[in-house]
Amino acid sequence: SSETGSARSLRTAAMAMKVVTAAVVAGMVAATPAIPQRSEAAALASKKSAEAQTKPNVVTVMIDDLGWNDVGWHDPNFYTPTMDALADSGVVLERFYTAPTCTPSRSQFMTGRYNIRNGMQDSVLHSTEPRGVPLTEQFLSTKLQSSGYRTVAIGKWHMGMHQSSSLPLSRGFDRHYGIYTGGGSHTGHFSVSQSFTVRHQAEAQIWQGYNIWEDGVPSEDNYGKTHSTHLYSAKAAEYVELFETEDDDTPFFMYLAYQAVHDPIEVGDEKYVSQTTCGSITAPPGKKDDTSGIDWDNRQILCGMVAEIDDGVKNLVLKLKELDEWDNTFMLVFSDNGGVGVHGSKNLPLRGEKADYWEGGVRVPAFVSGGYTEGALAAAGVSPYLNKDMVHITDLHTTILNVAGYQPSSSDAVKPLDGVSHLDQWIAGGSSADGVEAARTDLLVNINSALFGGSGAIHVGDYKLIVNPEPSESRIYAKTRKALVAKQGILDQEDFQKILTYVHAEVLGTATKYLFNMAKNEFETEEDDCEDAEACSNLYDNEDFAEVRATLEQKWAQYQLESAPSTFMWADDGPLADPNLFGGMWDSWRDGDNTPKAQYFGMSVLDQDKFEGMTAMLHHSSDFAASLGSSMAATGGSGSFGVMAVALTVFGGVIGMVSYRAGKRSGRSSNYESLA
C-alpha cells in the first residue's frame, strides 16, 4: 500500500505486456509434466509463487436478464454511474452475444464451448429436474484453480443441483455463497418449483424452500429480509478482504452472478428509485396505445434494481482499491441474455427479448474494465473505446484463460474450446472496421434439438440466419408436460410423436426463416418498400442472396451433424426434491451414484441409456441433417415444424415417462415413510 501510483502503473503495464506477449504460449497445449521429486517440487512451488504475484485477479459480474437499454451508456435515464465510468475507462463490447436464456448462457461461459457440444442446447434447468451441465465438462473455475487461483462463486448458480457433484464446491470453486436454483424472492429468500402432477392425483403440486447456501451450509441470511443484491455485493467485498488477509500474493477469480434483475421486480431500498433518475422514467408521451410490450411502471423499479447493482459494483471497486488490488484486477461485466418487457426491460432499438433469437434476446450490454485493463491499454498507447466486432460468451472463458496464463494439458484437447481469445485485439485498440483483425468472423448463437423444434441462429460474416426467431421453449415445455400428465406419464412412441407434432404445430406453426445483413440492418427490420433490400428486409427468399443463404445453411447443417444429443429428457423428480425432505432448503436430492435419496420407481418403460441412444440416432443421422439443409433451401420458408417432430420416428422403442411415489424423509437419516 506504500507503493506510489506511478510505480503501480508501471508495474501494471509491465504485467499487461507480459501477458499479451505470452498469449500465443497460453494457446498451446503443453505435455503433462512428470511428477517432480521433493527438491524439484520445492523449486516448482517457489516458481509458481513468483508467477502468481504477476497474475491478475479476475472478477466477472453477470447480471441476470439485463436488457440492451437497461444501462446508463445506452439509456441516460438509467442510474449506473459506476458502471458508466468503468465502461468509459475500458472496452465496451457493442456486439456481445449470449444464449437466449439463463442456464445455456452460464454453461457456455463456464465451459467455453457451444451448448450443442454437450447437450445443453435446450431449455433452462427446472427446480426439480435431475439434470445439470455434464460433469465431463471442465469449468473455468477448475482450470483457474490449477493455475494457482483462489476461486469464489457468489449469487445465482443454475447449472445443476440434483447431485452434490453439480454444485459449486464440486466444480472448481473454493468458496460459495448464493442460490443453486434459477431464481426466487429477493427479500424472502425462497424459491418455488414448477407445478407437478403425481400420477393418479388430480391436483398439481408445487414445492417451496429457502435457497441461500454458504460453503455447503444453509445461511442465516435466509431468515432476514435483506435484498439479494445487497447480500451478494457485501459478500463480494468480504471475500476480497478475506483473500487479502489470507494470502496477498495469490490471485483470485470471483464469479459474481447477481440474481437481479430477474423477477420478482423489487428493490431492497426505495431510495434507489425515488432518489435517482429512475423515478423520472415514464412511458413515452402520446403513446397511450404503446405496443412496445414494456411495463413502464415496472421499468422504474427495474431501474432501481440496476442502480442497486451499480452501488454494489462501486463498493467492490472501492474495496479493491483500498486493498491495493485494483491495478491488478481484470474485470468483465455482462448480462446472461436479453431483458423481459413485462418486467420493465427495454431492448429497443434491438428486436425481440429474452428467449428469442432476435438480437434483443441474445445481444446484451457488456464491457471489459479493471485497473489491469486500463494499464494494458495505456501501455499500448490505446485510449478506451467501443468495440464493434462479434464477441461470444464462450470467448470470455478463453480470454480469461489467456489473461491468467493458463497452460492447457493434453486432456484439454479432448474437448476443444469454441471460444476465442480477444485479448490481443482489445489491447491493440479498435475493431475490424478500424483495421484491427477481428478475433472471430462467425458465431453460433444456438441450435435447439428437434425436441424443441430445431430453432436457432448463426452468424457468418455480415449475415445472420435465424430459424424460428421466437422458439417459445417455455410454451413447448409446458404444453408437452400437460399432455404427458393427461397420458398418466405412460405412452408409446406413436403417442409421443403425436404430442410433439401437435405442440410444435400449435406453438411454432409454419417454420419461419430469416436472413439479414447485420452490417446494414442490425435491428432486423422488415419493410415492404425500401431501396436497399439489405438495409431493411428479410433476404431469405431474395434470390439475389441465394448463394449467401446456401453458405449459411451449409454451416447450419454442419453444426447439426456435430450436435450432441440433448440432455433434456422431460424428466422431473417432483416430490423427491421437496425441500421439506432436506430441512426446508433447496438441496441436492440424489446421491453420488445418481440414486434419489427418497423412494423412486424410475422410468416405467424406458431407461435413460435407451432414451439417450435414440436421441443420438436422431441428432447424428446424416440423412436427417442433409434433409434439413436441403429442406430449408427447397421450401424457401414454408416448411412445417411438424416435420421436425415426424423425424422422431427414428425412435425405435416405447417411451416411458418417470413414475414416482413420494417419500418423506425423517430428519437427515436414510429412513423414509411411504406416502403412497
N, C-alpha and C positions, 0 to 999 in steps of 0.2 A: 503493500500500500504506500510505501515511501517513494516508489518509482515515479518519475515525472511523466506528465502526459506526453512530452516529446519522446521520451525513451520508450514508453509503451507503444506509441505509434510506430516507431522504428522496429520494435520487436514484432508487432503485429504484421507489419508489411513484410518483414523478412520471412515470417512463418507462412504468410499467404503465398509469397513467391515460391517458397519451398514446396508447398502442397501443389501449386499449379505445375511446377516442374515435374513433380512426382506422379502427375495424373496418368501418364502412359504406363508407368510401372504398376499403379494401382489397378489398371485394367487387365493386367496379365495374370494368368493362372500360375501360381507357384507350386512346385512339387512339395509334398508333405515332408518336412524335415525329420531326420532320425531323432529318437529320444536322446537328449543330451545327458552326459554324465553329470555328477553332482557339481563339479567345478565349472563345467560348461553351463549348467543350469543357473548357477550364481551369476556368471558373466552375462547370460542372456537376460536374467531378471534385471540386472543393472542397466543393460542397454534399453530394455523395454521401459524402465522407469524414466530414463532420459528422454526417450521418444515420446512418452506420454505427456511430458511437460510441454511439448511443442504442438500437440494435437489440440484442436479447438473443441470446446464444448459444443454440443448440437442441441438446439431447442426447437421443437416443432410444435406449432399451435394450430390444431384443427378445430374449426368452428362448424357446428352441425347445422346444415340447411341454410347457410348464409348465401343469399341471392346476389346477383350481379350488382344491383343498385342499393345494397344494404351496407355500404361503407362510404365514408366521407369523401374519398377521392373519386367516387362515381356520383354520389348524391350529397351535395353540401349540407342538406338538412340533417343528415345523419351525424351524430356526435361521436367521432372517433379520432380525437386529436393526437393520441399516442400512436395509433397505427398509421395515421396520415403521415406523421413525422418520420416513422420508421420506413414507410414506403418511399418517402421522398429522399431518404438517405441511402437507399439500396437499389434494387432492381424490381420494378413492377412487372409481373407476368400477365400480359393482356390476353394471351391465348392459352390459358391453363385449363386442361381437361381432366375430368374425373369420370367415374361411372354415374349413372342416374340416381343411385340410391346408396344408403349408408354402408351396409356390410360389404358389397362389392368394391367400393372405393377404399375402405380400410384394408381389405385383403390385398388389393393391388399395391398400396403403399408399403405394407409390411413385407410382401413377398418380392416386389419388384417385377412381377410377372402378370401378363394378361390373365383375366379370370377364365378364359377358355382353356388355359393350360392345366388348371387344377379342379375344374368342375364347379367354380363359384360364380358362373355366369348368370344364374337365375335367382332372383328374389333375395330379400333380406332374410336374416335369421329371425325366427319367432321364438317367443319366450320358452315354450315347452317342446321345441323341435330338437331332436337329438342329432345335431349337425354342427360343424364348425369348419374353419379353414383347415384343410388336411394337415395332419401332423408331419407329413413328409416334406412340407414346405418349411424352409428355414427363414425365420423372421429377421428383419433388420436389426432388432434388438439383440438377437443371438450373435449375429455377425459382429456387432459393435462390442459386445461382451468379450468376444475372442480377440478383439483389437485393444483390449485394456480399458474399456469404458465401463463406468458405473451406469446403470440404467434404471429409469423410473417411468412408470405409466400412471397418468393421472386422468380421471374422468371416465368417459364412456368407452367401453370395450367393444362389444357387439361383434365378436369374431369367433364365438363358440363358448359355451358354458356347461354343456351337458356332462362333460368329464373334467376332472381337475387338470388333466394334461392339456386342455384347451385354454386354461386360464393364464393370465399374465405372468404369474410367478413360474409357470412351466414353459413359457415361451420367450425366455430371454430377458425378463425384467427382474432386477434385484429387489425392487420395491414397487408397491402398487397401492393406489388409493382411488376408489371410484366404483362405478357400477358395471356389472357384467352384461346387463340387459341392453336393449336398444333405446331405452328412454324411461320416462316416468315423471312423477311430480318433482318439480324443482325444489319445493319447500317442504313437502310431506315425506319425500324420500322413499316412495314406494313405486313399484312397477306392477302393471296389471297384464295378465295374459290375454291372448286372443280367446274367443269363445271355443268351447269344446263340447261335443255331444258324446256321452258314454253310450255304448251300444245298448239298445233296448230301453233307453231312457228318453223321454220326450223333451225335457228342458236342457238347454245348453248351460254349461258351467264356465265360470272364469275364476282365476286364482290371483291373489294379490299378496305381496310381501315386501318387506324392507329390502333396500338394494345397495347400500354403501358398505364396501369392504375396505379394510386396510391390512395389507400383508396377510391375507387369508383369515382375518378375524373381523367379525361384524363391528362396524364403527359406532361409537356413541353418538356420532353426528346424525345417525338415523332418527334419533328421538328428539332432535331440535328442529327449528324452523328456518335455519339459515339457507339462503338460496344456493343451489348447486354451484353457480358461477363463483360466488364468494368463497365457498368451501374449496373449490379447485384452485382458485387464484392464491388463497392463503397457503394451501398445501404446497403449491409450486415454489413459493418463496421460502417456505420452511425447509423443503428438501435441498434447495440451493445452499442454504445456510448450513444444513447438516453435512452436505458433501464437503463444504469448505472446512468445516471443523474436523471431519474425519480424515481427510487427505486432500490438501490443497493442490497437490501436483497431479492427481489423476483426473482426466477429463470425464464428463458425464454426458449422457444422452437423455433428454427429457421429452417424452411424448405426452403433451398436454392436450387432451381431446375434450373440449367443452361440450357439455350436454345441450346448452343453448346454441342456436335459437330454435331448436326443435320444440314442438309443442309439449306441454301446455304453454301458452303465451302468457308469461307472468314475470314481473320484475321482483327483485328482492327488496328494493327500496324505491319508493315512488319518486324520489328526488331525481333519479336518472331520467325520468320523463319530464317532470314539472320544472326542473331547474336546468334543463339543457334545451337545445334546439329541437329535440324530439317532440316537445309539447306543442310546437307550432305546425306540425305536419297535419295537413288536411287533404281531402280529395281535391283534384284539380277543379278550378272554378268552372261553372257552367256545364258540369258533367253529371247531371242527375241520373242519366242512364249510362253510367260508366260500365264499359264492357271489359275492363282490364282484368277482372277477377280478383282484384286486390281489396282486402278488407282494410279500409283506411283507419278505422278505429284501432284495429289490431296493429297497424303499422306504427302508431305512436308507441305502443307498448313494446313491440319488437325492436324499435329503435332504442328504447331504454335498455333492453336486454343486451344489445350490441354495445351500448355505452358502458354497461357493467363489465363486459368482457374487456373493453378497451382500458378501463380503470385497472382491471386485474393484470393486463399486459404491462401497463405503466409501472405497477408495483413490482412486478417481476424484473423489469429492466432496471429499476432503481436499486433493487437488491443486488443484481449482478454488478452494477456499477459500484455500489457500496463495498462489495467484497473484491473489487478489482478483477472481475471476471468478464466484464462486458467486452473488452477489446479482444478477448479470445473466445468469443461466442458467435457461432454461425446460426442464424435464426431463419426459419421458414414459417409463414403464416398463410393458411389457405382454408377453403371450405371443402366439405366432402361431396357436395352436389348442389344443384340449384335450389332456390327458395320456393316456398309454397305461398301462393297468392292469398288464400283464405287465412293464412297465419299473419299476413301483413308484409310478406316479402315482395320485392319488386325486381323482376329480372329484365324488364324493359331497358333498352330497346331490343334485347335479345328475345327470341320467340320461345314460348314454352316455359316449363317449370320442372321442379323435381319429378323424377320418374320418367321424364320424356327424353327422347334422343334429339330433340331440337336443341339449339345452342343454350337456351335458358335452363335446360336441365343438367347440362354437363360442362358448360364453360363458366367458371366461377372466379371470384376475386382471389388473388394470391400475390405474394411478394417475398423477396429474399432480402434479409437485413442482418443486423448484428454488427458489433464492432469489428469482427473478423472480416466481414464483407466490406465494410467501409474502408478498412485498411488495405484490403486487396485491391479494391478499385483505385484508391489513391496511389498505391504503389505502381499500378499500371497506367496512371495518368488518365483515368476514366472518371467522368462525373456520373452521379446517379442518373438513371434513365429508365425509360419504358421499353420493355422487350416485346416485340410483336410476333415472335415465332412460336410455333406449337410446342407446348410442354405438356407431357402426360404425367399423371400422378405416380406412375411407376418410375419416372425419371428422377423424382425426388429421392427415391431409395438409392439409385445408382450414384447420383450426385453426392449424397451424404457419405456413401462408402468412399468415394473419391476424396472428399474433404478429410475424412478420417484416416486416409492412408491404408485402407483395408487391403490385405493381401489374400486373395482368394486361394482356397485349397483345391486339390484335384476334384473333390466332391462337388464343388460349385459348378463344374462343367456339366454335371448330370442334369441340372435344372438351370439352363441359361436364362439370363435376365432379358426381359423385353425393354426395360428402362435403359435410357442412355444418359450419360453424364453431360450436364450443361455447364460445368464449372468453367472450362476454358472459354466458352462463348460468352458467359455472363461477365467474366473478368475482362475479356477483350473489349467489351462495350459495344452495344448496338445489336441490330437484328440483321437478317439476311438482306433486307431492303437497304441497309447501310453498308453492305459489302462484307459483313461478317458471316462466315459459313454457318448455316443452321445445323444444330445437332441432330435433328430429325426432319424428314420430309414426308413421312406418312405416319399414320396413327390409327390404331384400332380402339374405338370407344368401347364397343362390346358387341357380341352376337349371342342372343339368347338361344338356348336349346329349343328343339321342336316342341318340348312340353309347354313352353311359353311363346310359341308362335314364330320362333326364329327371327325375332326383331333385332335391330341393331343399327350401328353406324360406323363408317370408316372414313378416314381422310387419306387421300393420296395427292400430293402436290397441292394445288389450289382447290381441288374438288372434294366434295363430301357426298357420299352415297348413304341414304337412310332407307331402311326397310321398316315401315310402320313406326313413325316417329313417336307415337303415343302408345306404347306397348301394354299399358294397363296391367302390369304384373299383379298388383294387389287385387284387381277385379277377377282376373283369371284364377288366382289363388282362392279367393272367397267363393266364387261360383262353383269351382270344381270340388272344393271341400263340402259345400252344401249338397251337391249331387252325390258325393260319396256317403254322406250321412244318410241320405234317402235310401241308399242301397245297403244300409247297415254295415258298410265297410267291406263287404264281400262281393266281388264281381269278376266276371271273366274278361278275357282280352277284348271281346267284341263290345261289351258294355263300356269298358274303359275308353275304347276308341270312340264310341258314340258320344260319350261325355265330353271328351276333349274337342271333338269336331263341333259339337253344339256350342260349347263355351267359346271356342275361337271364333266361330261364325258370329255369335252374338256380341262378343266384346270387340273383336278386331274387324269383323266384316271382310270386305274385299281388301286384298293386300295393297298397301299404298307405298309407292317408291318415289324417292326424290333424289335429284342430282342438282347440286348448287355449286357455283363458283364462289368460294368463300372469300377470295380476294376482292371480288366485286360486289358480292351480295351476302355480307356477313350476318345480316339479320333475317336471311331466308325468306324474303318477301316473294309474293306471287301476285303479279299484276296482269290483267288481261291485255292491256295495250301499252307496250313500252318499246322504246327504240333499241335499247341494248338488252337482248334476252338474258345475257349472262349477269346483268346487274339487277334484274328484277323478276326472274321467273324460275320455275322448276324446269330443268333441262332434260329430265329423264326421257321424255317422249320426243324430244327435238332431235331429228335425225342428223343435224349438223354436228351433234355431240355423241354420235353412235360409237365412235372409236374410244372416246373418253369413258363412256358408260361401260363398254366391253372391258376396258382395262381395270376399272374398279370392281366389276362383277367377277372377273378372274381372280382378283385379290381376295374378294369375299369368299369365293368357292374354296380357295386355298386355306383360308382360316377355318372354314367349315371342316375340311379334311383333318386339320390339326387339332380340332377341339376335343377335349376330354369329355367323357360322359358327365352330365350334370350330377352334382351331389344331392340335388333336391329330389326327395322320394315321396312327397306327400305324407311324410311320417310325422307323428305328433304323439309324444309320451303323455300328454294331458295330465291326469291326476298323479302320475308317478313323479311329476316335477313340482307338485304342490308345495309352496313354501312352508305350509303348516307342518310338513314332514321334517323340516330342517330348521326348527326354531324360529319360524316366521320370516326367514331370509330366502331370497333367490340364490340358490346354491347349486353346485353340480349334483345331479341326481343319478348318475351312473358311476359304477366302479371303474377301476383301471382296465378291466377286461371288457368294458363297454356293457356290462350287465346292469340293468336298473337296480337301484337299491331297494325299491318297493317291488311288490309282486308284478309279474309281467308275463304275458302269454304270447308275445312275439307276433310275427306276421303269420296270419292264419293259413295262408296257402302258399305264398311265395317268399323265399328267404332273400336277404339282401344281396347275396352274391349273384343269385339268378337275375334279380332286378337290374343290377349294375351290368351284368353280362348282356342283357337285352338292350339296355340303353346304349351300351358300347356299340352294339351292332347297328343301331340307328345312326349314331354320330359318326361312325367310321366307315359307313357304307359308301364306297366310291360312286356307286350308281346314284345314291341319294344326293351327294354333293354335286356330281356332274349334272344331274337332272335339275337341281336347284339353280345352278348357274344358267343352264340353257333355258329353263322355265322363265327366269327373270328377264332374260333377253327376249324370249318369244312372246310372252304375254304383254309386255310393254306396260305393266302396272295393273293388269286386270285379273291376275291370278287370285285364287281364294286361299285364305289361310286354313280353310278346311282341308286343303290338300296336304298341308304340313301334318295335320293330325292323322290323315289317312296313311301317311308314311309310317305311322306307328304299327302298321300291320306286320312289320318285321318282328314285332314281339311274338315269340314262339311259345307262349305258355299262358297260364292263368295268373292274373294279377290279384293278389290279396292285400287288403289294407290291414293296418295294425289293429289288434284286438286287445282290450285291456280289462283288468279288474283292479279297481282302486285298492291300494294298500295304505293303511295308516301306520306311520312309524311311531314306535314307542321311544321317546327321547332320542338319544343318538345311538342306541343299540341296534342290533340287527334283527330284533323281534318285530313282527308285523301282525296287525289284527286285520283279518279279512273283512272287506266291506262289500261283499257281493251285491 
